[in-house]
Amino acid sequence: MRIAVVALGKIGLPLAVQFADAGHEVVGVDVQQSVVDLVNAGTEPFPGEAHLQEKLAELVPAGRLRATTDYGQAVPGADAVVLVVPLFVDEETGQPDFGWMDAATRSLAEHLRPGTLVSYETTLPVGTTRGRWKPMLEEVSGLAEGEDFHLVFSPERVLTGRVLADLRRYPKLVGGLSEAGTVRARDFYEAVLTFDERPDLARPNGVWDMGSAEAAEMAKLAETTYRDVNIGLANQFAVFADKAGIDVYAVIEACNSQPYSHIHRPGIAVGGHCIPVYPRLYLSTDPDASIVRTAREHNAGMPAYAVDRAAELLGDVSGLRAVVLGAAYRGGVKETAFSGVFATVAALRGRGAAVSVHDPMYTDAELSALGWEPYHLGEPADVAILQADHADYRALTPADLPGVRLLVDGRQVTDPAAWAGTPRIAIGAGR
């Protein structure tokens, strides 16, 4: 097959590599010329994705994968077009911002030809595939969905850093607007993906027909919203445990020893492109989902809670040298999307602290460009708040932060024994 992949980001490019590695001809489209140039040079445009560089170095010279900024070079003649353009959420209204996706859809539609399968993998509010993309594609292309082309929704279910492995591990969900479209999508994904054996699943791992685009859209929103709500519950338990002097981690471990309890871990922040965003996409079509809304609000308030605890224990943080450890939204990933660092820095500055930020994955110039004063281990500090669970921080000691009077471990990753004699608290540890 010839396949077009629209948007060569941290999900789209590994997808394109997967399709090409399965023996198909792939043309990727991206609006950034720098990304296109790097891909065509066989070089990964972002670090940290397992096996991506080695696959690019193999597939690009072999002519199986190339990139372009021109939809006209990718979409006409493609058997399938897979779109993975980001969908943003307005910070003030909480409503989805379709700007980039609308533009990509119109550009795709201008070059759409009969016989093409179009699959959206970007997470969407329920009803978007049928109610927004179908009429837009039909209007611009002049083609009829279900007759001239087929449209389906098939959510990506992978984590950056391990995309190629996750594509094998998790069932591929598909939902079409017609039975014929669903069949076409199932045949497509079975031709480009291979799946690990999963004896733990109720049915064989592979391509799963969800029955409709709406069911597939809701499945992705439900699985990610569940995580946000679960973390929100864990964070509420953690706040109470701090007041009661209880170690919530021991409580959670005990609870989860029973097979019907699956409490997640509490922490200072829920970040990334997915978990903080998708509950808002769900709320955009189900505004009465009070449980979802409450959990999102509670999780969003955890950075301020961590700063409040520091101020409570120190008496005040005004004028103190405060260090936030970790700019990334999670350990091992160089990405600040919805990272807790922003709210943590804001809360510290709001209380009058002099704030600097450390992250082993970022250069001083990169931290400065984000508006922060870079910090280097070994420089004096009064209070430190650990925000990202980078592996480097597991061995952190007071000697790394000369003069530190308190460590707030927002991820429970540091060794309490290494901090004997220096005040250290972990969210939910009860002390």
N, C-alpha and C positions, 0 to 999 in steps of 0.2 A: 504493500500500500504506500501511497504518498500521504503524509500527515503534516498538517500545519499546527504549530503550537503558538498561541498568541500570549505574549508576556513571558520573558525569560528570566523570571525572578527566582527566589529560593525554592519555589515549588515547580514552576514552569520549566526551568532548565533541566532539573533532574528528570522530569517527566519526558522531555524531549530526548534526553539521553537514553532513558529506558526504552522508548519506542524505537529509536535507532538501533539500540543494542539487540532488539528483538528481530532485526533484519529488515526494517522498513526505512524508506527515504523520508527524512524529516527536515522541514524548513521552519525555523523559529522566527517570530516577529517580535521586535521590541522597539519602543520609541526612543531608547537611548542608544545613540550611535556608539558610545564607548563600550556598552555591553555587547553590541553586535560585533564590533571589531575584535574584542577579546575572545568571544566564542569562535569566530572565524579563524583566529590564530591558535585555537585549541587550548586556550587558557581560561581557567575558571575566573569569573568576574567577582566572586566573593569567596572567602575562605570558610572552612569548617564543614563542608558537606562530604561525607565519607564516599570515597571512590569516584567522586565527580571528575577530578583532574585527570586521573588515569583513563577514564572512559572518553573524555573529550580528546585527549591526546591520541586515542585510537580511532574514534569515529569520524572526527573532522577530516583528517588526512585521507581517510578511506572514502570520503565523499558521501557518507550516510547522513551527515548532519551539517547544516549551514544556517546562518542567521541573516536577517535583513530588516530594514526599517520599513520596507515597502510591502503592504498587504497584497498588492498586485503580483508580487513575485512568489507569494506563499499560498494564497487561498485558491485561485483558479487551478483546477486540475487536482485538488486535494480530495482524497476519498473521505477524509475526516478532518475537522477543525476542532481543536481543543482549546478552550479559552480559560486562562487562569489570571485574569487581570484583577488587581486588588480592589476591594470594595471598602470604602472608609465609612466611619460613623462620625457625624457632627458632634463635637464635644459638648456644645451647649444644649442642643435639642435631643440628642440621642438617636436621631433619625439617620438612616443610611444615606450616604452621599454617592450617587451613581455616576458622577461626572466622568471618571476614567472608563468605567464599564460601558456607559452609553457611547462614548466616543469610539471605543474599540468595536462595539457591536455594529455601529453604523459603517465603520471602515470595512469590517468583515463583510457586511451585507452588500456593500458596493461591488464586491468581487465574487459574491457567492454564485455558484453554478449548480444546475440541476444534478441530483444524485449524491449530494454531499450530506454527510452526517455532521451536525454541529453539537458539541457537548460542552456544557458549562461546568467547570469544576470549582469555581469560586463559591464559597458559602454565601447563600442568599436567603432573604426572608421568604417564608412560605408563599407560593403563588407567583413569584417573580418570573420564573421561566415561562409559564403560560401567559401571564398577564402583562409582562413588560417586553421580554425578549422576542417572543413569537410575533406580536404585531409589528415590532420595530424591524425585525429581519424581513418580514413579508413586505412591509411598506417600502423599504429602501431597495430591496432586491427585485421586487415585482414577482417573486416566486411564492408558491403556496406551500406552507408547512404540511407535511403528511402526504403530499403529492409530489412536489418537486424536490424537497429536501426534508430531512428529519431532524428534530430538535429534542435533546434529552438533557437531564441534569444528573451528574455523577460526581458527588463531592469528593474532594481530596481529603484523605484521613491520615495524613502523615505528619511527622515532626521534622523540622529542619535539622540537619546534621545526620539524619538516618533515613532519608526519603526512600532510597532504593531498597533498603531492607523492609521498611514499612509497607511498600507496595506489594511485597510478597506475603507479608504476614496478615494483613487485614483484608476481609472481603471487600470487593469493589461493588458499591451500591449504584444501581442505575434506575432511573425513572423516566419514562418517555411520555410524550403527549398522545401517543397511539401505540397499539400493540406492535405494528410494523416497525416503528421507531425504536421501541425497546429491544426487539429482536436484533435490529441492526447494531444497536449499541452493545448488546451482549456479545455479538460476534466480533465486534471491533476490539473490545477490551480483552476478550479471550485470546485474540491474536497478538496482543502487545504486552500482556502480563503473564507471569507465572506465579503460582501460589504455593506457600508452604503448607504442609499437612497440619491440620489443627484438630486433633481428636477432642479438644475441649469444646468445640462448636457443635451446635445442635444439628447442623447440616454441613456438607462439605465446603471447605474454603474455596472461594472463586468469585465469579460475578453473580451478584444477588439482585434479582428483579424486585424492586420495591412496589411495583404495581402502578405508580404514578409519579410524575415529577414532584408533586407536592409532598408525597410520603418520603421521597429521597431528600428533599430540602429539609423537612422536619427532622429526619433522622440525624443529619449533621448538626443541626441546631440543638437537638435534644441531648446528644452525647457530650457536647461541649458545655452546654448550660448546666447539665448535671454536675459537671466538675466544679463549676463556679459556685453552685448552690452548696455542694458538699464541702468545699473549702470554706465557704461562708459560715457553715455550721461549725466546722472545726475551729475557725477563728473565734466564734462566739464562745465555744467551750474554753479556748485558750485564755480569753479575757477574764472569764469567770475563774479559771484555775489560778491565774495570777493573783486575783483578789483573795482566793481561799487558801493559797499556799499549797496547791496541788500540782503535781507534775502531769500535765495533760498528755504528754507523749507516752507515759506508762499506762495511762487510762486508755488511750487509743489502741496501744498494742494489745492490751487485755481484751478490749471490745472486739477487735478484729480477729482474735483467736476463735471466735464463733463465726460460722460461715455466712451468717446473714448480716454481718456488720462490715462495712467497707468505708470507714471514716478516713478521709484524707488528712494530710498534714497541714497544720496551721502555718502562718508565716507573715512576713511584713508586707508582702504585695503579691498580686496576681497580674502578671504582665504577658506581653507577647501579642501577636496579631490575632489570636483566637479567643482564649478564654475571657478576656475582658470585653471583647467586641461582640461575640455571637449572642450572648444573652440580650444585648441591646437590639440586635436584629430580630430576635424572637419577640421582644417586647414591642417592637414596631408594628407587629401584626396581632399581638395578644397583650394589650396594655393592662388588662386586668390580672396579669400573672404577678400577684403581690409577693409571692415567695421568691421569685426570680429577682424582682426589683430590690427587695430587702437585702438579699445576699450580695447583690452587686454593690449596693451602697455600703454595706458593712466591709466588704473586701477593699473598696476604694478608700475607706477610712483607716486602714491598718498602718500605713506609714506615719500618719499623724499620731496614732496611738503609740507607736514605738518612740516617737520624739517626746510625747507627753510623759511616758514612763521615765525617760532619761532626765527630763526636767524635774520630775517629782523626786527622783533619787538624788540628784545633784543639788536640788534647791532651785536652780535656775541654769539655763544654758547661755544666757545673754553674755556676749563678750568672749565666750569660750571658743577654742579652736576645735571645730567639729569635723570629723572625717566620715564620709559615706563610702563604704567599701563595696564596690560593684556598681557599675553603670548599666550593665546588661540586664535584661529582664530575667534571665536565668543563667545558671552556671554553664560555662563552656560554649556559649553562643554569643557572638559579637553582634548584638542587635539590641537597640534600646526601645523598640516599639512598646508603648504603654508600660515602660519600666517603672518600678516603684521608686527609682532614683529621683524622678522629677518631683513627686509629692514629698519625699523625704527631705530633699534639699529645700523645697519651699517652706516646709514646716519648721526646719531649723532656722532658716533665714527670718521667718516670721517671728521667731522668739529671740532674734538678735544675735545668733551665733555666726561666727566667721567660718564659712563652709568650704571644704575642698573635697574632691572626689578622686578615688583610686580605682583603677580597673586594670588587671594585668593584660587584658586583650586590646587595650586602647593606648595610643600614643598621647603624649602631652598635647600635641597639636589637635588631635581629635577631641580630647576632653575640653580643651579651650574653645574649640569651634562649637561645642554644645553649650557653652556659656558657663563653664565651671573652672575653678582653680584646680589644676592637677596636684595631686598629693603623691609623695613617694614614701614608701615604707622606710622607717628610720628617722623621719622628721617628727618634731614634737607634735603632740595632740592631747587634748583634754578629754574628749569623748569620741567614741567611734560607733557607728551603726552599720552592721553588716547587712547589706541589702541583697547581694547576689551570691549564690552558693558555688562560687568558683572553687575548683579543687585546691588551688593555691592557698585558700583561706583556712583549710582544715588544719594546717600546721601553724597558724597565726599565734603569736605569743605577745605579752606586754612589751617585750624588747623591740618588737617591730613598730611600736607606737610609743616612743619615749614620753613619759609623763602622763600617760593615759589614766584617767580616774574612773572610767566606766566603759565597758563594752556592752552594747546591746546587740546580741546575736539574733538577727531576724529570721535566720534559717536553721538554727540549731545544728551548726556544722563544726564549730570550734570545740576543742577539747577542754572541758572544765578543769581537768588536772593541770593543764598548762597555764591556767589563769589563777591558780591558787595564790591568794594574797592580793589579788587585784579584782575589784568588783566586776562581775560579769553576770548578765541576765540574758535569758533566752525567752522569747515570746511563748507563753504557755507553760514554762518550766516551773512556775510557782515560786521563783526566787530571782 
